Amino acid sequence: MKTMKDYEFWFVVGSQFLYGPEVLETVATRAAEMAAQLNASGRLPCKIVYKTTVKTPEEATETIKAANYDDACAGVITWCHTFSPSKMWLNGLKILQKPYCHLATQYNRSIPDTEIDMDFMNLNQAAHGDREHGFIAARLRTPRKVIAGYWQDADVQKRLGDWMRVAVGVAFSKSLKVMRFGDNMRNVAVTEGDKVGVQEVLGWQVNTWPVGRLVEHINAVTDAEVDALMAEYREKYDIATDNLASVRYQAKEEIAMKKMLDAEGCRAFTNTFEDLYGMEQLPGLASQRLMAAGYGYGGEGDWKVSAMTAVMKAMSEGQTGGTAFMEDYTYELAEGKEYSLGAHMLEVCPSVAAAKPRIEVHPLGIGGKADPARLVFEGRAGAAIVVSLVDMGGRLRLIVQDIECVKPIYAMPNLPVARVMWRAMPDLKTGVECWITAGGAHHTTLSYDVTAEQMRDFARILGIEFVHITKETTVEKLEQELFLNDLAWKLR
């Protein structure tokens, strides 16, 4: 599987022959310098490669063709140092298949007061070159990210790096395979969806493998493999149970699922407590561990949240805040102190833990199997988002809500699962009304690393509806937005 460092972004600069060879040489030299300094900044997760200065329609088209078919190229970044007539970009932008960022900047930070003359003006025309270039993308309705500012500034570099992460997430999404152990939980609506339609738009290949095949792999795991994994458990977690047989069985499940996932090239998986035939336990610790290793997970067969969790983990590679499968479980409704308590039966990723997790064994009360081992912990405090992808019939809707995670206000010593507590924006009651109005699922992906702006960019690149619930959102404004969205999507 490719990592963030395996991808590169092509830096394509716009100009024309009007200004003569000396100007074009200067443009190329400066573009290469900018790429080198951006790479040296330490703020970009991937490498920028200066490819060329486009001067003709043929160059623009051939460059974009090459980008489309280069697997290492995760996106194209353009900038117009001089005036680049935008009609020469038209055919290229029409066939562009990679994420596209228009960096509206200029080589020099300031206007050189006493040195500025017409030679300087002819060379440094980004202020109107980028506007000409921007028009053609607007005319073609080409999805793109526009970032304006001085290229050496930290905020510009951070936004560029954040967009790069989104583009890598898109590349990851386009080749993502999801392994389903069994089907969806019976009679649940929101976890269903059009798998063919989703593969067409997002690239996800969602297929089912028999639970019996997993059982065969579980039974084939050796004691030596389990012993090695148990040693890792002891190093990373506090083992707060005497029922080591349960913990060892979870180790067998983890090893078996990882072997199957890796053999099929799958980076996400689902299961359901309604289909555990031949298994001794519902995977708890096993699922949590696989999520911590970067695999996406969805409970009750929810393949959409499984895939979205995998994508967001790929986008946040190397960051430390954490991303996890989540579910709103219950509310604290004391006046002025409203919170949501997020958890799941077993499966919350320990990447969001505030302290060292504990391995515990408790009855599950559902599924009819033996008591499963699981990691128990509290989530960390901090700003985060929760994300839900829903199938609206004919289109996908990506719903993002801003939240503020807090240390849980109760100890909850008898709650035997991992838990995260948060304030929903704009407040719990309004937030719940907005979430339900938009059709958001009960399963979500919670992330401290990925931002709402990045998820908006993800939706823009892939052409899906985006809904953002913020501290400024009201039910009335959201209802109007959803109404207009419905009209717009019906016209597509």
Legacy VTK file of the C-alpha trace (Angstrom):
# vtk DataFile Version 3.0
C-alpha trace
ASCII
DATASET POLYDATA
POINTS 492 float
0.000 0.000 0.000
1.236 3.480 -0.840
2.011 5.893 1.960
1.906 9.687 1.937
5.583 9.874 0.920
4.954 7.762 -2.178
2.940 10.544 -3.806
4.039 13.734 -5.531
2.300 16.853 -6.808
3.088 18.428 -10.135
3.786 22.156 -10.106
2.768 23.515 -13.499
3.414 27.199 -14.187
1.660 29.299 -16.815
3.284 31.773 -19.199
3.569 32.402 -22.960
6.205 33.162 -25.619
5.290 36.882 -25.759
7.920 37.916 -23.195
10.985 36.343 -24.811
13.401 33.579 -23.783
15.052 35.442 -20.896
11.764 35.897 -19.096
10.859 32.232 -19.619
14.228 31.156 -18.253
13.640 33.311 -15.189
10.152 31.861 -14.735
11.491 28.308 -14.885
14.319 29.077 -12.467
11.985 30.705 -9.979
9.419 27.894 -10.252
12.092 25.302 -9.485
13.297 27.441 -6.559
9.772 27.738 -5.174
9.220 23.989 -5.379
12.510 23.341 -3.601
11.775 25.812 -0.813
8.252 24.494 -0.339
9.637 20.977 -0.034
12.199 22.189 2.500
9.576 23.968 4.619
8.625 20.830 6.532
4.948 21.747 6.238
4.050 19.619 3.225
3.343 15.897 3.581
4.280 15.149 -0.038
6.871 16.314 -2.539
6.213 19.066 -5.075
7.825 18.488 -8.467
8.216 21.397 -10.851
7.211 19.871 -14.194
7.101 22.603 -16.782
6.160 26.129 -17.740
3.161 25.835 -20.054
3.303 28.207 -23.030
0.990 26.599 -25.615
-2.309 24.663 -25.730
-0.405 21.554 -26.761
1.918 21.765 -23.746
-1.009 22.223 -21.373
-2.911 19.260 -22.792
0.083 16.916 -22.917
1.122 17.812 -19.369
-2.334 17.049 -18.010
-2.553 13.807 -20.000
0.724 12.731 -18.423
-0.518 13.665 -14.928
-3.694 11.655 -15.421
-1.757 8.455 -16.123
1.067 8.836 -13.612
0.141 6.797 -10.535
2.613 8.702 -8.374
0.988 12.040 -9.217
-1.741 12.745 -6.665
-2.637 16.197 -7.952
-1.722 19.227 -10.031
-0.830 22.666 -8.627
-0.892 25.568 -11.064
0.364 29.144 -10.847
0.694 31.852 -13.494
3.929 33.793 -13.023
3.132 35.916 -16.063
-0.014 36.323 -18.134
-1.058 32.890 -19.447
-3.984 33.086 -21.906
-6.528 30.738 -20.417
-7.918 29.372 -23.685
-4.717 27.406 -24.067
-5.585 25.517 -20.848
-9.117 24.679 -21.985
-8.592 21.266 -23.601
-6.292 20.157 -20.824
-8.622 21.149 -17.995
-11.523 19.416 -19.737
-9.728 16.071 -19.438
-8.103 16.610 -16.034
-8.782 13.646 -13.735
-6.521 14.515 -10.818
-7.246 16.897 -7.925
-6.417 20.444 -8.904
-5.160 23.363 -6.786
-4.725 26.897 -8.116
-2.032 28.601 -6.051
-2.606 32.352 -6.474
0.697 33.848 -5.349
3.694 35.752 -6.677
7.439 35.250 -6.496
8.191 38.480 -4.621
6.518 39.374 -1.346
6.609 43.170 -1.768
6.591 45.736 -4.536
10.169 47.047 -5.003
9.472 50.742 -4.656
12.446 52.323 -6.442
13.293 49.390 -8.736
9.870 48.744 -10.196
9.715 49.460 -13.951
8.022 47.950 -17.002
10.499 45.085 -17.184
9.492 44.136 -13.644
5.822 44.513 -14.544
6.124 42.284 -17.618
7.822 39.536 -15.623
5.672 39.642 -12.480
2.096 39.465 -13.715
0.600 36.887 -11.363
-1.961 39.384 -10.058
-3.804 39.317 -13.357
-2.313 36.123 -14.793
-3.973 34.088 -12.028
-7.306 35.844 -12.630
-7.205 34.979 -16.323
-6.287 31.425 -15.431
-9.053 31.218 -12.840
-11.733 32.212 -15.320
-11.390 29.155 -17.532
-11.789 26.763 -14.596
-14.858 28.686 -13.468
-16.263 28.597 -17.013
-15.658 24.832 -17.253
-16.991 24.223 -13.706
-13.729 22.441 -12.970
-13.535 21.441 -9.296
-10.476 23.075 -7.756
-8.982 24.445 -4.588
-7.934 28.102 -4.716
-5.273 29.148 -2.201
-4.208 32.804 -2.214
-1.295 34.362 -0.359
2.476 34.526 -0.287
3.988 31.120 -0.976
6.547 31.377 1.850
3.960 32.127 4.541
3.197 29.389 7.053
-0.584 29.638 6.672
-0.383 29.243 2.888
1.943 26.275 3.200
-0.295 24.664 5.823
-3.382 25.032 3.627
-1.472 23.595 0.711
-0.327 20.677 2.868
-3.870 20.084 4.122
-5.128 19.993 0.532
-2.373 17.542 -0.402
-3.647 15.209 2.316
-7.120 15.405 0.802
-5.764 14.590 -2.656
-3.939 11.557 -1.254
-7.212 10.556 0.415
-8.901 10.755 -2.986
-6.212 8.550 -4.539
-6.632 6.112 -1.645
-10.420 6.200 -2.064
-10.221 5.394 -5.771
-8.530 2.056 -5.059
-10.113 1.191 -1.697
-11.434 -2.328 -1.165
-13.811 -3.137 1.690
-14.144 -6.682 3.065
-17.531 -7.475 4.564
-17.859 -10.419 6.937
-21.582 -11.040 6.597
-24.240 -8.547 5.549
-25.782 -5.474 7.148
-27.734 -5.695 10.378
-31.246 -6.693 9.394
-33.851 -3.992 8.661
-31.467 -1.039 9.190
-31.821 1.633 6.502
-28.934 4.092 6.804
-26.169 1.468 6.582
-27.477 0.310 3.201
-26.645 2.003 -0.095
-25.887 1.668 -3.790
-22.511 -0.087 -3.914
-22.208 0.226 -7.689
-23.040 3.925 -7.561
-20.548 4.486 -4.760
-17.800 2.684 -6.672
-18.535 4.848 -9.700
-18.189 8.068 -7.674
-15.739 7.256 -4.860
-13.952 4.178 -6.202
-14.813 1.881 -3.277
-15.008 -1.833 -4.109
-17.329 -3.353 -1.520
-17.679 -7.143 -1.442
-18.533 -9.947 0.974
-16.399 -12.828 2.221
-17.931 -15.786 4.117
-17.692 -15.762 7.884
-16.809 -19.440 7.557
-13.651 -18.497 5.662
-12.667 -16.210 8.549
-13.309 -19.036 11.023
-10.943 -21.261 9.016
-8.233 -18.609 9.287
-8.890 -18.157 13.022
-8.528 -21.889 13.627
-5.257 -21.920 11.665
-3.538 -19.300 13.846
-0.677 -20.845 15.816
0.093 -20.520 19.510
3.424 -18.931 18.607
1.650 -16.198 16.624
-0.696 -15.543 19.542
2.183 -15.485 22.052
4.001 -12.853 19.990
0.904 -10.654 19.785
0.178 -11.092 23.498
3.647 -9.725 24.239
2.762 -6.636 22.203
-0.514 -6.284 24.120
1.365 -6.355 27.431
3.740 -3.658 26.209
1.079 -1.261 24.895
-1.844 -1.766 27.273
-2.679 -2.478 30.888
-4.173 -5.964 31.042
-6.952 -5.640 33.616
-8.433 -9.138 33.424
-7.642 -12.684 34.501
-9.542 -14.082 31.527
-6.509 -14.395 29.270
-8.258 -17.032 27.161
-10.622 -14.327 25.895
-7.702 -12.013 25.129
-5.888 -14.790 23.275
-8.957 -15.466 21.163
-9.118 -11.804 20.181
-5.458 -12.079 19.164
-6.372 -15.006 16.914
-9.168 -12.948 15.373
-6.846 -10.002 14.789
-4.202 -12.159 13.115
-6.764 -13.969 10.964
-8.583 -10.818 9.819
-5.318 -9.046 8.991
-4.170 -11.999 6.894
-7.425 -12.004 4.943
-7.484 -8.223 4.505
-3.891 -8.080 3.308
-4.279 -11.063 0.981
-7.176 -9.338 -0.789
-5.699 -5.828 -0.671
-8.544 -4.564 1.547
-8.041 -1.572 3.842
-11.472 -1.606 5.482
-13.856 -4.224 6.864
-17.218 -4.757 8.510
-18.901 -7.414 10.605
-22.167 -7.845 12.471
-23.173 -9.530 15.706
-26.035 -11.137 13.730
-23.552 -13.285 11.764
-20.906 -14.829 13.999
-21.445 -18.437 12.939
-18.545 -20.592 14.101
-16.861 -17.748 16.027
-16.467 -17.697 19.792
-16.578 -13.888 20.195
-17.503 -10.765 18.334
-14.155 -9.120 17.451
-13.608 -6.244 19.884
-9.969 -5.818 20.776
-9.174 -7.282 17.353
-11.175 -4.626 15.501
-9.781 -1.836 17.661
-6.228 -2.960 16.982
-6.773 -3.137 13.227
-8.222 0.371 13.242
-5.167 1.605 15.134
-3.071 0.117 12.300
-4.979 2.195 9.733
-7.780 -0.127 8.637
-11.316 1.243 8.507
-14.103 -0.473 10.426
-17.877 -0.380 10.415
-20.186 -2.117 12.877
-23.373 -3.944 11.882
-22.145 -4.202 8.289
-21.897 -0.421 7.813
-19.509 -0.370 4.861
-19.846 3.379 4.215
-18.504 4.397 7.643
-15.851 1.685 7.390
-14.563 3.067 4.102
-14.824 6.688 5.239
-12.814 5.871 8.371
-10.116 4.255 6.223
-10.015 7.274 3.895
-9.736 9.759 6.773
-7.004 7.669 8.389
-5.101 7.766 5.090
-5.555 11.556 4.934
-4.224 11.994 8.480
-1.210 9.697 8.165
1.607 10.859 10.435
-0.652 13.049 12.584
-1.293 12.143 16.197
-4.763 13.368 17.129
-6.561 10.209 16.140
-9.460 9.080 13.951
-12.049 6.508 15.014
-15.294 4.747 14.193
-17.890 6.285 16.505
-21.545 6.286 17.472
-23.683 8.707 19.461
-24.887 6.510 22.300
-26.639 8.700 24.877
-26.991 12.347 25.927
-26.417 14.460 29.014
-29.332 16.905 28.958
-28.769 18.909 32.132
-29.642 22.532 31.375
-26.566 24.368 30.135
-24.376 21.259 30.389
-25.488 19.242 27.387
-23.100 16.623 26.008
-23.140 13.618 23.716
-21.551 10.394 24.896
-20.011 8.495 22.018
-19.081 4.836 22.226
-19.901 1.493 20.628
-20.426 -2.056 21.794
-16.687 -2.702 21.593
-15.039 -1.011 18.663
-13.578 2.465 19.201
-10.055 3.056 17.878
-7.411 3.620 20.592
-5.789 6.328 18.455
-8.149 8.765 20.232
-7.297 7.600 23.771
-6.271 10.206 26.339
-4.211 7.700 28.352
-2.946 4.137 28.186
-5.924 1.849 27.404
-6.856 -1.155 29.518
-7.737 -4.597 28.183
-10.860 -5.786 29.959
-13.283 -8.682 29.483
-17.019 -8.232 30.088
-20.289 -9.759 28.911
-21.576 -8.183 25.714
-25.279 -8.861 26.170
-25.834 -9.148 22.414
-24.807 -11.677 19.774
-25.040 -14.742 22.015
-21.299 -15.463 22.149
-18.580 -15.593 24.817
-17.474 -12.507 26.745
-15.118 -10.556 24.444
-11.963 -8.675 25.370
-11.858 -5.008 24.468
-9.828 -1.829 25.074
-11.416 0.560 27.579
-10.361 4.210 27.716
-11.511 7.827 27.665
-11.059 9.954 24.570
-8.906 13.072 24.694
-10.208 16.620 24.912
-9.930 18.910 21.901
-11.584 20.205 18.754
-12.771 17.513 16.360
-15.343 16.676 13.704
-17.792 13.842 13.186
-18.511 12.742 9.617
-21.328 10.753 8.051
-21.740 9.684 4.427
-25.342 8.843 3.504
-26.973 7.617 0.304
-29.836 9.973 -0.551
-30.962 7.964 -3.569
-29.248 9.163 -6.716
-26.568 11.084 -4.857
-24.294 10.935 -1.836
-24.402 13.472 0.989
-21.363 14.061 3.204
-22.369 15.558 6.554
-19.751 17.097 8.849
-20.383 18.512 12.301
-17.907 20.503 14.378
-17.577 19.258 17.956
-15.493 20.019 21.051
-14.425 16.871 22.900
-14.109 17.097 26.687
-12.944 14.882 29.476
-16.057 12.863 30.378
-17.915 14.566 33.211
-18.695 11.191 34.834
-16.299 8.386 35.761
-18.802 5.715 34.581
-16.872 2.872 36.306
-19.401 0.240 35.211
-19.382 1.203 31.516
-17.079 -1.439 30.007
-16.312 0.283 26.682
-14.176 3.056 25.274
-15.970 6.388 25.356
-15.635 9.969 24.061
-17.743 12.899 25.276
-18.282 16.101 23.324
-20.232 19.313 22.864
-21.943 19.334 19.496
-22.051 22.591 17.561
-23.802 24.967 17.699
-25.246 23.324 20.839
-26.498 19.812 21.548
-30.200 20.348 20.920
-29.776 22.429 17.754
-27.003 20.132 16.578
-29.159 17.030 16.994
-32.041 18.684 15.167
-29.730 19.668 12.310
-28.106 16.235 12.142
-31.461 14.473 12.001
-32.826 16.989 9.491
-29.869 16.281 7.192
-30.288 12.507 7.539
-26.987 11.877 9.301
-26.335 8.292 10.378
-25.923 6.994 13.926
-22.470 5.701 12.941
-19.826 8.347 12.250
-16.106 8.826 11.848
-14.670 11.077 14.548
-11.351 12.802 13.860
-9.144 15.231 15.752
-6.817 15.473 12.727
-8.968 15.892 9.642
-10.741 19.253 9.337
-14.108 20.271 7.955
-12.317 22.256 5.232
-10.510 19.107 4.145
-13.772 17.163 4.000
-15.296 19.992 1.949
-12.353 19.707 -0.453
-12.829 15.924 -0.592
-16.502 16.350 -1.479
-15.696 19.014 -4.081
-13.090 16.876 -5.840
-15.372 13.843 -6.011
-18.546 15.737 -6.830
-20.721 14.884 -3.838
-22.994 17.047 -1.708
-21.445 18.604 1.385
-23.304 19.748 4.515
-21.444 21.436 7.364
-22.988 21.978 10.802
-21.054 24.718 12.598
-21.438 27.025 15.590
-23.284 29.410 13.235
-25.808 26.868 11.896
-29.514 27.175 12.618
-32.226 24.688 11.744
-33.910 27.273 9.503
-30.721 27.990 7.535
-29.973 24.300 7.193
-33.466 23.499 5.947
-33.101 26.203 3.297
-29.667 24.884 2.310
-30.968 21.327 1.980
-33.954 22.529 -0.072
-31.680 24.392 -2.484
-29.306 21.442 -2.621
-32.176 19.164 -3.622
-33.100 21.538 -6.461
-29.493 21.822 -7.623
-28.877 18.091 -7.621
-32.091 17.386 -9.522
-30.764 19.644 -12.298
-27.503 17.744 -12.605
LINES 1 493
492 0 1 2 3 4 5 6 7 8 9 10 11 12 13 14 15 16 17 18 19 20 21 22 23 24 25 26 27 28 29 30 31 32 33 34 35 36 37 38 39 40 41 42 43 44 45 46 47 48 49 50 51 52 53 54 55 56 57 58 59 60 61 62 63 64 65 66 67 68 69 70 71 72 73 74 75 76 77 78 79 80 81 82 83 84 85 86 87 88 89 90 91 92 93 94 95 96 97 98 99 100 101 102 103 104 105 106 107 108 109 110 111 112 113 114 115 116 117 118 119 120 121 122 123 124 125 126 127 128 129 130 131 132 133 134 135 136 137 138 139 140 141 142 143 144 145 146 147 148 149 150 151 152 153 154 155 156 157 158 159 160 161 162 163 164 165 166 167 168 169 170 171 172 173 174 175 176 177 178 179 180 181 182 183 184 185 186 187 188 189 190 191 192 193 194 195 196 197 198 199 200 201 202 203 204 205 206 207 208 209 210 211 212 213 214 215 216 217 218 219 220 221 222 223 224 225 226 227 228 229 230 231 232 233 234 235 236 237 238 239 240 241 242 243 244 245 246 247 248 249 250 251 252 253 254 255 256 257 258 259 260 261 262 263 264 265 266 267 268 269 270 271 272 273 274 275 276 277 278 279 280 281 282 283 284 285 286 287 288 289 290 291 292 293 294 295 296 297 298 299 300 301 302 303 304 305 306 307 308 309 310 311 312 313 314 315 316 317 318 319 320 321 322 323 324 325 326 327 328 329 330 331 332 333 334 335 336 337 338 339 340 341 342 343 344 345 346 347 348 349 350 351 352 353 354 355 356 357 358 359 360 361 362 363 364 365 366 367 368 369 370 371 372 373 374 375 376 377 378 379 380 381 382 383 384 385 386 387 388 389 390 391 392 393 394 395 396 397 398 399 400 401 402 403 404 405 406 407 408 409 410 411 412 413 414 415 416 417 418 419 420 421 422 423 424 425 426 427 428 429 430 431 432 433 434 435 436 437 438 439 440 441 442 443 444 445 446 447 448 449 450 451 452 453 454 455 456 457 458 459 460 461 462 463 464 465 466 467 468 469 470 471 472 473 474 475 476 477 478 479 480 481 482 483 484 485 486 487 488 489 490 491
